[in-house]
Amino acid sequence: MARRLLPLICSLFAAALAASVANAQLALPGAAPAAPQGAKVAPPKHRKSSSSARETGDAKGLKASAKPGIASIAGRPLMLNGKSGLLQISGDDKTATVDKLELAGESVSDPSQRCVVDIVGEKPILAASAGRPDGLERFEADVPACPIAFDVLDGAVLVPAQITACVFKAADCRTSPGGLWGPDGASLTGDADKIVTERAEAEKAMAKLVRAIEDRAKDSPDAADLARDQNAFAGQRDELCRDYAKESAHGYCAWRVTQARTALLQAQLDALLAAAPKAESEKGKKAKPKKSAKQP
């Protein structure tokens, strides 16, 4: 009797197990629940390809935190090439004040003699925001006999090279404030490993932007010019940083100048991407065939 009931029990157990498996759903993290039978299923969304991301300007070379303002340098004593002069600034991202400015140079009457001009007297010099023309926050200060502009980096400022030197006749002194104003170079040698790592990240971000610009060079003369100009950057950086104190031991100047170049490339790439739709529209208008005149 038991032998005849065993096959029947096994058959009923197998049927119940099959029904249980058919009704069960395996829920994985992030998985959507199965749609009821007969329900319409929406097609999956397609992700943008890497080239599409590049076209929409997703190739960001600098993070937001890498575009600092006055707060990153406020109150810090900065030196030209990490060894001469003194620049100290306070304020916010709209207005800034040059609290201290000492420019080192050479005597006009005797170039072999060194001189220092203390610019800031009883009243500090105001510096007005000039926006981000090259990707970094820029300020302009109307310094007597030597108007200067500077772009703000994290803990440093970059002053463009002056076309002519600043001459202070009363002090018999000639100065050239252009270059990187940053910390004392001798104080940076202990941070060499960190600087090397951070510079590698800056180089990677810059290379990414260069590739995005090169991709557009065929169809954009501006992009082609920018790509050609990039070829000279390494030499320009070496020339600008060769006089920074202890540069060979820490590489601080090269790191900051690379960040400044990355910000410039990002700003120019954004401009190229913004101009692209207009250029395509103008190209389409020119491509339309003209209607032929009706014959009499």
C-alpha positions as a LaTeX table, in Angstrom:
\begin{tabular}{lrrr}
\hline
Residue & $x$ (\AA) & $y$ (\AA) & $z$ (\AA) \\
\hline
Met1 & 0.00 & 0.00 & 0.00 \\
Ala2 & 2.80 & 2.33 & 1.00 \\
Arg3 & 4.66 & 1.50 & $-2.22$ \\
Arg4 & 1.61 & 2.47 & $-4.34$ \\
Leu5 & 1.14 & 5.78 & $-2.48$ \\
Leu6 & 4.82 & 6.83 & $-2.80$ \\
Pro7 & 4.72 & 7.68 & $-6.55$ \\
Leu8 & 1.49 & 9.65 & $-6.01$ \\
Ile9 & 3.02 & 11.68 & $-3.15$ \\
Cys10 & 6.16 & 12.43 & $-5.21$ \\
Ser11 & 4.02 & 13.57 & $-8.13$ \\
Leu12 & 1.98 & 15.95 & $-5.95$ \\
Phe13 & 5.15 & 17.36 & $-4.32$ \\
Ala14 & 6.78 & 18.01 & $-7.73$ \\
Ala15 & 3.66 & 19.83 & $-8.97$ \\
Ala16 & 3.54 & 22.05 & $-5.88$ \\
Leu17 & 7.29 & 22.85 & $-6.21$ \\
Ala18 & 6.89 & 23.81 & $-9.88$ \\
Ala19 & 4.00 & 26.15 & $-9.07$ \\
Ser20 & 6.05 & 27.76 & $-6.30$ \\
Val21 & 9.05 & 28.34 & $-8.61$ \\
Ala22 & 6.81 & 29.79 & $-11.33$ \\
Asn23 & 5.31 & 32.36 & $-8.93$ \\
Ala24 & 8.58 & 33.31 & $-7.15$ \\
Gln25 & 10.64 & 36.39 & $-8.20$ \\
Leu26 & 14.33 & 36.85 & $-7.51$ \\
Ala27 & 14.94 & 40.51 & $-6.51$ \\
Leu28 & 18.49 & 41.72 & $-7.11$ \\
Pro29 & 19.76 & 45.13 & $-5.89$ \\
Gly30 & 18.78 & 47.70 & $-8.50$ \\
Ala31 & 16.63 & 45.28 & $-10.47$ \\
Ala32 & 13.15 & 46.40 & $-11.55$ \\
Pro33 & 10.19 & 44.17 & $-10.66$ \\
Ala34 & 8.85 & 42.01 & $-13.44$ \\
Ala35 & 5.94 & 43.51 & $-15.38$ \\
Pro36 & 2.55 & 41.80 & $-15.11$ \\
Gln37 & 1.59 & 39.60 & $-18.01$ \\
Gly38 & 0.17 & 41.66 & $-20.88$ \\
Ala39 & 1.48 & 44.98 & $-19.54$ \\
Lys40 & 3.37 & 47.34 & $-21.87$ \\
Val41 & 7.08 & 47.54 & $-21.14$ \\
Ala42 & 8.92 & 50.81 & $-21.78$ \\
Pro43 & 12.08 & 50.48 & $-23.89$ \\
Pro44 & 15.39 & 50.80 & $-21.97$ \\
Lys45 & 17.05 & 54.21 & $-21.87$ \\
His46 & 20.28 & 54.46 & $-23.81$ \\
Arg47 & 23.31 & 56.05 & $-22.21$ \\
Lys48 & 25.28 & 58.69 & $-24.07$ \\
Ser49 & 28.42 & 57.43 & $-25.71$ \\
Ser50 & 31.79 & 58.90 & $-24.71$ \\
Ser51 & 31.89 & 60.94 & $-27.93$ \\
Ser52 & 28.42 & 62.31 & $-27.20$ \\
Ala53 & 29.51 & 63.27 & $-23.71$ \\
Arg54 & 32.45 & 65.12 & $-25.20$ \\
Glu55 & 30.16 & 67.01 & $-27.58$ \\
Thr56 & 27.99 & 68.25 & $-24.72$ \\
Gly57 & 30.97 & 69.47 & $-22.74$ \\
Asp58 & 31.07 & 66.68 & $-20.16$ \\
Ala59 & 34.87 & 66.49 & $-20.42$ \\
Lys60 & 35.49 & 68.68 & $-17.41$ \\
Gly61 & 39.16 & 69.35 & $-16.79$ \\
Leu62 & 38.81 & 70.99 & $-13.41$ \\
Lys63 & 36.49 & 70.10 & $-10.56$ \\
Ala64 & 34.57 & 72.96 & $-8.99$ \\
Ser65 & 36.81 & 72.74 & $-5.92$ \\
Ala66 & 39.86 & 73.24 & $-8.16$ \\
Lys67 & 38.67 & 76.71 & $-9.15$ \\
Pro68 & 39.34 & 78.58 & $-5.92$ \\
Gly69 & 38.68 & 82.19 & $-5.12$ \\
Ile70 & 40.23 & 84.77 & $-2.84$ \\
Ala71 & 39.51 & 82.62 & 0.24 \\
Ser72 & 42.29 & 80.23 & $-0.80$ \\
Ile73 & 44.94 & 82.96 & $-0.60$ \\
Ala74 & 43.50 & 85.44 & 1.90 \\
Gly75 & 46.11 & 86.50 & 4.43 \\
Arg76 & 48.83 & 84.24 & 3.01 \\
Pro77 & 52.22 & 85.81 & 2.25 \\
Leu78 & 53.00 & 85.12 & $-1.40$ \\
Met79 & 56.39 & 85.58 & $-3.04$ \\
Leu80 & 57.30 & 85.93 & $-6.70$ \\
Asn81 & 58.92 & 82.65 & $-7.75$ \\
Gly82 & 58.76 & 81.65 & $-4.10$ \\
Lys83 & 61.70 & 83.85 & $-3.17$ \\
Ser84 & 61.31 & 87.61 & $-3.69$ \\
Gly85 & 58.84 & 90.42 & $-3.06$ \\
Leu86 & 55.66 & 90.11 & $-1.02$ \\
Leu87 & 51.97 & 90.02 & $-1.93$ \\
Gln88 & 49.20 & 89.68 & 0.63 \\
Ile89 & 45.50 & 89.86 & $-0.27$ \\
Ser90 & 42.19 & 89.82 & 1.57 \\
Gly91 & 38.53 & 90.03 & 0.54 \\
Asp92 & 36.03 & 87.84 & $-1.28$ \\
Asp93 & 35.27 & 86.73 & $-4.84$ \\
Lys94 & 33.69 & 90.08 & $-5.79$ \\
Thr95 & 36.16 & 92.54 & $-4.34$ \\
Ala96 & 39.67 & 92.04 & $-3.09$ \\
Thr97 & 42.19 & 94.22 & $-1.33$ \\
Val98 & 45.94 & 94.23 & $-1.81$ \\
Asp99 & 47.07 & 94.69 & 1.78 \\
Lys100 & 50.79 & 94.34 & 1.14 \\
Leu101 & 52.82 & 94.59 & $-2.05$ \\
Glu102 & 56.57 & 94.73 & $-2.24$ \\
Leu103 & 58.19 & 94.44 & $-5.67$ \\
Ala104 & 61.83 & 93.42 & $-6.00$ \\
Gly105 & 63.85 & 94.57 & $-8.97$ \\
Glu106 & 67.05 & 96.24 & $-10.12$ \\
Ser107 & 68.29 & 99.79 & $-9.97$ \\
Val108 & 67.62 & 101.84 & $-13.11$ \\
Ser109 & 70.90 & 103.74 & $-12.77$ \\
Asp110 & 72.94 & 100.67 & $-11.83$ \\
Pro111 & 71.37 & 97.32 & $-12.92$ \\
Ser112 & 73.88 & 95.41 & $-10.83$ \\
Gln113 & 72.20 & 96.73 & $-7.67$ \\
Arg114 & 69.02 & 95.15 & $-6.30$ \\
Cys115 & 66.10 & 97.22 & $-5.03$ \\
Val116 & 62.70 & 96.75 & $-3.37$ \\
Val117 & 59.69 & 99.05 & $-3.74$ \\
Asp118 & 57.02 & 99.04 & $-1.03$ \\
Ile119 & 53.85 & 99.89 & $-3.00$ \\
Val120 & 51.14 & 99.84 & $-0.35$ \\
Gly121 & 51.23 & 102.87 & 1.90 \\
Glu122 & 48.62 & 104.01 & 4.39 \\
Lys123 & 45.67 & 102.83 & 2.27 \\
Pro124 & 45.32 & 99.33 & 0.76 \\
Ile125 & 44.78 & 98.98 & $-2.99$ \\
Leu126 & 41.44 & 97.69 & $-4.20$ \\
Ala127 & 41.36 & 94.93 & $-6.81$ \\
Ala128 & 38.22 & 94.50 & $-8.93$ \\
Ser129 & 36.93 & 91.19 & $-10.27$ \\
Ala130 & 37.36 & 90.75 & $-14.02$ \\
Gly131 & 35.44 & 87.46 & $-14.25$ \\
Arg132 & 37.03 & 84.25 & $-15.55$ \\
Pro133 & 38.36 & 85.13 & $-19.02$ \\
Asp134 & 40.86 & 82.26 & $-18.93$ \\
Gly135 & 38.93 & 79.91 & $-16.65$ \\
Leu136 & 40.26 & 81.18 & $-13.30$ \\
Glu137 & 39.02 & 84.07 & $-11.20$ \\
Arg138 & 40.87 & 87.22 & $-12.32$ \\
Phe139 & 41.36 & 90.46 & $-10.43$ \\
Glu140 & 42.80 & 93.75 & $-11.61$ \\
Ala141 & 44.59 & 96.19 & $-9.32$ \\
Asp142 & 45.40 & 99.75 & $-10.29$ \\
Val143 & 48.85 & 99.82 & $-8.72$ \\
Pro144 & 50.57 & 103.21 & $-9.18$ \\
Ala145 & 53.10 & 103.02 & $-12.04$ \\
Cys146 & 52.46 & 99.28 & $-12.32$ \\
Pro147 & 48.84 & 98.15 & $-12.96$ \\
Ile148 & 48.65 & 94.36 & $-12.58$ \\
Ala149 & 46.13 & 91.57 & $-13.10$ \\
Phe150 & 46.30 & 88.19 & $-11.41$ \\
Asp151 & 44.51 & 84.84 & $-11.76$ \\
Val152 & 43.74 & 83.03 & $-8.51$ \\
Leu153 & 44.95 & 79.47 & $-7.97$ \\
Asp154 & 44.78 & 77.44 & $-4.75$ \\
Gly155 & 47.34 & 79.15 & $-2.53$ \\
Ala156 & 48.98 & 81.11 & $-5.35$ \\
Val157 & 48.32 & 83.74 & $-8.01$ \\
Leu158 & 49.57 & 83.90 & $-11.58$ \\
Val159 & 50.45 & 87.34 & $-12.93$ \\
Pro160 & 50.73 & 87.58 & $-16.74$ \\
Ala161 & 54.05 & 88.79 & $-18.08$ \\
Gln162 & 54.20 & 92.57 & $-18.48$ \\
Ile163 & 54.88 & 93.96 & $-21.96$ \\
Thr164 & 57.24 & 96.51 & $-20.40$ \\
Ala165 & 58.86 & 96.61 & $-16.98$ \\
Cys166 & 57.42 & 98.80 & $-14.23$ \\
Val167 & 59.68 & 101.75 & $-13.47$ \\
Phe168 & 59.53 & 103.68 & $-10.19$ \\
Lys169 & 61.64 & 106.76 & $-10.84$ \\
Ala170 & 61.52 & 108.08 & $-7.28$ \\
Ala171 & 62.93 & 104.79 & $-6.00$ \\
Asp172 & 65.29 & 104.36 & $-8.98$ \\
Cys173 & 63.90 & 100.85 & $-9.36$ \\
Arg174 & 62.70 & 98.70 & $-12.28$ \\
Thr175 & 60.56 & 95.62 & $-11.58$ \\
Ser176 & 58.75 & 92.86 & $-13.49$ \\
Pro177 & 55.92 & 91.33 & $-11.39$ \\
Gly178 & 54.91 & 88.72 & $-13.98$ \\
Gly179 & 55.08 & 85.07 & $-12.89$ \\
Leu180 & 53.79 & 82.75 & $-10.18$ \\
Trp181 & 53.43 & 84.22 & $-6.70$ \\
Gly182 & 53.30 & 81.39 & $-4.20$ \\
Pro183 & 54.72 & 80.03 & $-0.94$ \\
Asp184 & 58.40 & 80.20 & $-0.07$ \\
Gly185 & 60.00 & 77.52 & $-2.25$ \\
Ala186 & 62.15 & 76.22 & 0.58 \\
Ser187 & 59.00 & 75.40 & 2.60 \\
Leu188 & 57.62 & 73.08 & $-0.10$ \\
Thr189 & 60.27 & 70.37 & $-0.28$ \\
Gly190 & 58.50 & 68.26 & 2.36 \\
Asp191 & 55.37 & 68.15 & 0.16 \\
Ala192 & 57.18 & 66.88 & $-2.93$ \\
Asp193 & 55.41 & 63.47 & $-3.04$ \\
Lys194 & 51.96 & 65.03 & $-2.73$ \\
Ile195 & 52.79 & 67.61 & $-5.40$ \\
Val196 & 53.94 & 64.89 & $-7.82$ \\
Thr197 & 50.65 & 63.03 & $-7.35$ \\
Glu198 & 48.53 & 66.16 & $-7.76$ \\
Arg199 & 50.47 & 67.26 & $-10.82$ \\
Ala200 & 49.87 & 63.86 & $-12.44$ \\
Glu201 & 46.13 & 64.39 & $-11.96$ \\
Ala202 & 46.38 & 67.86 & $-13.48$ \\
Glu203 & 48.32 & 66.48 & $-16.47$ \\
Lys204 & 45.65 & 63.79 & $-16.97$ \\
Ala205 & 42.85 & 66.36 & $-16.91$ \\
Met206 & 44.73 & 68.59 & $-19.34$ \\
Ala207 & 45.36 & 65.69 & $-21.75$ \\
Lys208 & 41.64 & 64.83 & $-21.71$ \\
Leu209 & 40.74 & 68.37 & $-22.72$ \\
Val210 & 43.41 & 68.45 & $-25.42$ \\
Arg211 & 41.93 & 65.29 & $-26.97$ \\
Ala212 & 38.46 & 66.83 & $-26.93$ \\
Ile213 & 39.80 & 69.95 & $-28.66$ \\
Glu214 & 41.75 & 67.91 & $-31.23$ \\
Asp215 & 38.55 & 66.02 & $-32.07$ \\
Arg216 & 37.06 & 69.32 & $-33.21$ \\
Ala217 & 40.17 & 70.65 & $-34.98$ \\
Lys218 & 39.11 & 69.30 & $-38.39$ \\
Asp219 & 35.88 & 71.32 & $-38.43$ \\
Ser220 & 36.96 & 74.31 & $-36.33$ \\
Pro221 & 39.87 & 76.65 & $-37.16$ \\
Asp222 & 39.80 & 77.95 & $-33.58$ \\
Ala223 & 40.18 & 74.42 & $-32.22$ \\
Ala224 & 43.02 & 73.74 & $-34.66$ \\
Asp225 & 44.85 & 76.90 & $-33.54$ \\
Leu226 & 44.39 & 75.95 & $-29.90$ \\
Ala227 & 45.71 & 72.43 & $-30.52$ \\
Arg228 & 48.81 & 73.84 & $-32.26$ \\
Asp229 & 49.36 & 76.33 & $-29.45$ \\
Gln230 & 49.28 & 73.49 & $-26.93$ \\
Asn231 & 52.46 & 72.06 & $-28.47$ \\
Ala232 & 54.42 & 75.01 & $-27.09$ \\
Phe233 & 52.99 & 74.80 & $-23.57$ \\
Ala234 & 55.60 & 72.47 & $-22.04$ \\
Gly235 & 58.44 & 74.76 & $-23.08$ \\
Gln236 & 56.61 & 77.85 & $-21.86$ \\
Arg237 & 55.95 & 76.20 & $-18.51$ \\
Asp238 & 59.61 & 75.27 & $-18.08$ \\
Glu239 & 60.69 & 78.82 & $-18.87$ \\
Leu240 & 58.18 & 80.33 & $-16.45$ \\
Cys241 & 59.06 & 77.96 & $-13.61$ \\
Arg242 & 62.82 & 77.70 & $-13.95$ \\
Asp243 & 63.40 & 80.52 & $-11.45$ \\
Tyr244 & 60.98 & 79.27 & $-8.77$ \\
Ala245 & 62.96 & 78.53 & $-5.60$ \\
Lys246 & 63.76 & 74.80 & $-5.17$ \\
Glu247 & 61.53 & 73.94 & $-8.15$ \\
Ser248 & 63.60 & 70.87 & $-9.05$ \\
Ala249 & 63.00 & 69.51 & $-5.54$ \\
His250 & 59.22 & 69.92 & $-5.41$ \\
Gly251 & 57.74 & 70.94 & $-8.81$ \\
Tyr252 & 55.17 & 73.26 & $-7.23$ \\
Cys253 & 55.26 & 75.89 & $-9.98$ \\
Ala254 & 54.81 & 73.33 & $-12.77$ \\
Trp255 & 51.82 & 71.87 & $-10.91$ \\
Arg256 & 50.06 & 75.23 & $-10.51$ \\
Val257 & 50.83 & 76.40 & $-14.03$ \\
Thr258 & 49.43 & 73.11 & $-15.39$ \\
Gln259 & 46.23 & 73.73 & $-13.42$ \\
Ala260 & 46.02 & 77.23 & $-14.88$ \\
Arg261 & 46.48 & 75.84 & $-18.39$ \\
Thr262 & 43.79 & 73.23 & $-17.76$ \\
Ala263 & 41.35 & 75.93 & $-16.68$ \\
Leu264 & 42.14 & 77.89 & $-19.86$ \\
Leu265 & 41.57 & 74.85 & $-22.08$ \\
Gln266 & 38.27 & 74.10 & $-20.36$ \\
Ala267 & 37.07 & 77.67 & $-20.86$ \\
Gln268 & 38.02 & 77.58 & $-24.55$ \\
Leu269 & 36.46 & 74.16 & $-25.09$ \\
Asp270 & 33.23 & 75.40 & $-23.51$ \\
Ala271 & 33.30 & 78.35 & $-25.92$ \\
Leu272 & 33.82 & 76.02 & $-28.89$ \\
Leu273 & 30.92 & 73.81 & $-27.81$ \\
Ala274 & 28.67 & 76.82 & $-27.33$ \\
Ala275 & 29.53 & 78.15 & $-30.80$ \\
Ala276 & 29.10 & 74.80 & $-32.56$ \\
Pro277 & 25.25 & 74.87 & $-32.98$ \\
Lys278 & 25.41 & 78.35 & $-34.49$ \\
Ala279 & 28.17 & 77.31 & $-36.88$ \\
Glu280 & 26.20 & 74.23 & $-37.94$ \\
Ser281 & 23.13 & 76.39 & $-38.53$ \\
Glu282 & 25.07 & 78.84 & $-40.70$ \\
Lys283 & 26.63 & 75.94 & $-42.60$ \\
Gly284 & 23.16 & 74.47 & $-43.26$ \\
Lys285 & 21.87 & 77.77 & $-44.61$ \\
Lys286 & 24.76 & 78.06 & $-47.05$ \\
Ala287 & 24.24 & 74.48 & $-48.22$ \\
Lys288 & 20.62 & 75.09 & $-49.31$ \\
Pro289 & 20.36 & 75.34 & $-53.15$ \\
Lys290 & 19.06 & 78.60 & $-54.50$ \\
Lys291 & 15.77 & 78.54 & $-56.34$ \\
Ser292 & 16.19 & 78.97 & $-60.09$ \\
Ala293 & 14.56 & 81.98 & $-61.68$ \\
Lys294 & 11.34 & 81.29 & $-63.58$ \\
Gln295 & 11.72 & 81.28 & $-67.34$ \\
Pro296 & 9.44 & 83.70 & $-69.26$ \\
\hline
\end{tabular}
